[in-house]
Amino acid sequence: MDITNFASYLDAAFWITTGGVLALLFLSAIFSGSETALTAASRGKLARRADRGSKGAEKALKITEDNERLIGSVLLGNNLVNIFATSLATAMFTKLFGDSGIAIATLIMTLLVLIFAEVLPKTYAITNPENAASRVAPLIAVVIALFAPVVSAVRLFVRLILRIFGVKTDPDTHILAVREEIAGALQLGHSEGIVEKEDRDRILGALDLGDRIVEEIMLHRSDIEMIDMKSSPEDTLAQCLRSSHTRLPVYDEEPENIIGVVHAKDMLRAMHSLMFGDDATPNGLKDFSIHDVAMEPYFVPETTTLDDQMREFLRRHTHFALVVDEYGSLQGLITLEDILEEIVGEITDEFDVTETQQIQKSEDNNFLIEGSMTIRDLNRATDWSLPDEEANTIAGLVIHESQIIPDIGQVFSFHGFRFEIVEREANRLTLLKIRPL
C-alpha cells in the first residue's frame, strides 16, 4: 500500500471502521453490565422501587421472571456485537499491516473487550445492581422481544441436549431458590456479625415450618399425662391440680383409647357448681362426671406440616391436637406453643416444671447431651450442622448410623463428630458425650 492510499484510508475507511468498533464495544458493555445488574439485583428491592412508582424497576421485575430467556437474549446480543467488532478490527488491521494485522487485532480487541466491555461495566453494575437494572430494563426488554424467536429455538435445543444427558430443567427454579437465597444471606450476615444468632434462628425457623412435620416436634405418647375416665372425682381433681398442663387427654380402659380432652377451667367450674352453685347436690363432688366437661378430641396425621397445622389451629381456635399414624394409633400430642417454639425458641412460664439442661459442657470440653434432645435444637444451640433427615433426636441419629443399640462406653465417629454412650436405660440412650473432631 503506497503512502497516498494509506493516507486516504486513514482519512475515510479507517475512522469509519474505528467508530463502528467503538460503537459495538459500547453495546457490548451495555449487554455485559445489563446481565450482571439484572441477575444480581434483589427482586425484593426492585419490588419496593416499583411500589414507589419506578417504571424501570417494574420493567426489571417483569423481564427477570424468566431468567433463561433474559440471559439467552443478552448473551446472544453480546456475542453478536463482540464478534462483529472483532471482525471489523481484524479487517482494518489486516489492510494496514498485512498478515501480522490478525495478531495485532486479536491483542488489541482482547484488551478492549476485557477492560471496557466486561470488567468496567460489570464492576459498575455489581456496585449498585438495582439502579443499573432499573436503567437498562427498558432497552433489554426491546432486545428480548427482538431476539425472542431465536432464543426460544436455542432454549428448546439446549433442553433437548440436557435431557439426552439426563438433566431436567425446572422453569420454577428461581421461585424455589428464594428461601435458599434468604437463608444464605442470613448465614453470611451472622458470620460477618451483622445478624444476631437469635434473629437468624427465628427467621430460619419460620421458613422451615413448611418443610417439617408434626412428628418431628410432638410430645411422644410415653410422656403424655392422661386422666383415667374411671378415676374418682377426688383423684381427678388432685391430678389436675398437680399437673403443670391446662389440657389433659381422657382415656378409657387403655391409653390408646382417647375419648376426650378436659380443660382444667371447665372441670373446676363444673366441680364448683356441684358443690357451691345453684345446682349444688347433697353428694357434691361425687356427682361429678368427667364426660360432662370433656371436649371431643382433635386428631391430626403425623405427616402434617407445621405450617398447615398452625393454620389449622388458628382456624379451629384451639391449641391442642393428638397425633396419630396412618393406622390411627396414638403417637403423641402437639400444641400451638410447640410450633411457636420452633420459631422463637423455648417458651416457659411460672407453671412449667424446671428441667435439667439437655446440653452441658463437661470439664474435658466435651458436650454432655440428653439422648432425647432433638438434632434441630442441638444444632441451634451449638451452631453445628448434624443432619436430621433420618432421625429427630440425637439418640436416634446414633442408632441410625451405628445400626445397633449401643452399650455404655461404645464410641462412634461420623459426620465429623465423636459420640460416646454415657447412660442407657433399657433400649433408650439417655446421655451421650459429643465433641467435634
Residue pairs with C-beta under 8 A, 6 or more apart in sequence:
1 9
1 95
1 96
6 96
9 95
9 96
13 92
13 95
14 92
14 96
17 88
17 89
17 91
17 92
18 92
20 85
20 88
21 85
21 88
21 89
21 92
24 81
24 82
24 84
24 85
24 88
25 81
25 85
25 112
25 113
25 116
25 117
27 77
27 81
28 78
28 81
28 82
28 85
28 113
28 117
29 116
29 117
29 120
29 121
30 121
30 136
30 139
31 74
31 75
31 77
31 78
31 81
32 78
32 117
32 118
32 121
32 122
33 121
33 122
33 124
33 125
33 132
33 136
34 74
34 125
34 132
34 133
34 136
34 139
34 140
35 71
35 74
35 75
35 78
36 121
36 122
36 125
36 126
36 129
36 132
37 125
37 126
37 129
37 132
37 133
37 136
38 60
38 63
38 64
38 70
38 74
38 129
38 133
38 136
38 137
38 140
39 64
39 67
39 70
39 71
40 125
40 126
40 129
41 60
41 64
41 129
41 130
41 132
41 133
42 129
42 130
43 61
43 64
45 130
46 57
46 60
46 61
46 64
46 130
46 133
46 134
47 57
47 61
49 56
49 57
49 130
49 134
50 57
50 58
50 61
54 134
55 138
56 133
56 134
56 135
56 137
56 138
57 130
57 133
57 134
57 137
59 134
59 137
59 138
59 141
60 133
60 134
60 137
62 141
63 70
63 137
63 140
63 141
63 144
64 70
64 133
65 174
66 171
67 174
68 155
68 169
68 171
69 144
69 148
69 151
69 152
69 155
70 140
70 144
72 147
72 151
72 154
72 155
73 140
73 143
73 144
73 146
73 147
73 148
73 151
74 140
74 143
76 147
76 150
76 151
76 154
77 143
77 147
82 113
82 117
85 109
85 113
86 105
86 106
86 109
86 113
89 105
89 108
89 109
90 101
90 102
90 105
90 106
90 109
92 101
92 105
93 101
93 102
93 104
93 105
93 108
94 101
94 102
94 105
95 101
97 104
124 132
125 132
125 133
144 151
159 169
162 168
162 169
170 176
179 207
182 203
182 207
183 204
183 207
186 195
186 200
186 203
186 204
187 200
189 195
189 200
190 196
190 197
190 200
197 383
198 345
201 345
201 380
202 343
202 344
202 345
205 342
205 343
205 344
206 343
208 306
208 342
209 305
209 306
209 307
209 310
209 339
209 342
209 343
210 305
210 306
210 307
211 305
212 305
212 306
212 342
213 302
213 303
213 304
213 305
213 306
214 300
214 301
214 302
214 303
214 304
214 305
214 306
214 309
214 321
214 323
214 334
215 302
215 303
215 323
215 331
215 332
215 392
216 374
216 376
216 388
216 392
217 306
217 334
217 338
217 339
217 341
217 342
217 374
218 302
218 323
218 331
218 332
218 333
218 334
218 338
219 332
219 333
219 334
219 338
220 331
220 332
221 255
221 330
221 331
221 332
221 333
223 332
224 249
224 255
224 332
224 333
225 243
225 245
225 248
226 248
226 249
226 250
226 251
226 255
226 258
227 236
227 239
227 240
227 248
227 249
227 250
227 251
227 262
227 290
228 250
228 251
229 250
229 251
229 252
229 259
229 290
229 291
230 252
231 239
233 271
233 285
233 286
233 288
233 290
234 285
236 267
236 288
236 290
237 267
237 271
237 285
239 248
240 248
240 262
240 264
240 267
240 268
243 264
244 351
244 352
244 353
246 263
246 264
246 265
247 261
247 262
247 263
247 264
247 319
247 320
248 261
248 262
248 264
249 258
249 260
249 261
249 297
249 322
249 333
250 258
250 259
250 260
250 261
250 262
250 290
250 294
251 257
251 258
251 259
252 259
255 330
256 329
256 330
258 297
258 322
258 330
259 294
259 297
260 290
260 291
260 294
260 295
260 296
260 297
261 294
261 295
261 296
261 297
261 298
261 320
261 322
262 290
262 293
262 294
262 295
263 293
263 295
266 293
266 295
267 290
267 293
269 293
270 288
270 292
270 293
271 285
271 288
273 279
273 280
274 280
274 281
274 284
274 285
274 287
274 288
275 284
275 285
281 287
297 322
298 316
298 318
298 320
298 321
298 322
299 321
299 322
299 323
299 324
300 309
300 312
300 321
300 322
300 323
300 324
300 334
301 323
301 324
301 325
301 326
302 323
302 324
302 325
302 331
302 332
304 312
306 339
306 342
309 321
309 334
309 339
310 336
310 339
313 319
313 321
313 336
313 339
319 335
319 336
319 337
320 333
320 335
320 336
321 333
321 334
321 335
322 330
322 332
322 333
323 330
323 331
323 332
323 333
323 334
324 330
324 331
325 331
337 347
340 347
341 347
342 376
345 380
358 369
358 370
358 372
358 373
358 377
359 367
359 368
359 369
359 370
359 373
359 378
359 381
359 382
360 367
360 368
360 369
361 367
361 368
362 368
362 433
365 435
366 420
366 433
366 434
366 435
367 382
367 433
367 434
367 435
368 422
368 431
368 432
368 433
369 378
369 394
369 431
369 432
369 433
369 434
370 394
370 430
370 431
370 432
371 393
371 394
371 395
371 398
371 428
371 429
371 430
371 431
371 432
372 393
372 395
372 430
373 393
373 394
374 388
374 392
374 393
374 394
375 386
375 387
375 388
375 391
375 392
375 393
375 394
375 397
376 388
376 392
378 384
378 386
378 394
379 385
379 386
379 388
384 417
384 436
386 394
386 397
386 415
386 417
387 397
387 415
388 397
390 396
390 397
390 400
391 397
391 399
391 400
394 432
394 434
395 428
395 429
395 430
395 432
398 406
398 412
398 419
398 421
398 429
398 432
399 405
399 406
399 429
401 412
401 414
401 415
402 410
402 412
405 424
405 427
405 429
406 412
406 421
406 424
406 429
407 421
407 424
408 421
408 422
408 423
408 424
409 420
409 421
410 420
410 421
411 418
411 419
411 420
411 421
412 418
412 419
413 419
413 437
416 436
416 437
417 434
417 435
417 436
417 437
418 434
418 435
418 436
418 437
419 432
419 433
419 434
420 432
420 433
420 434
421 429
421 432
422 431
422 432
422 433
423 429
423 430
423 431
424 430
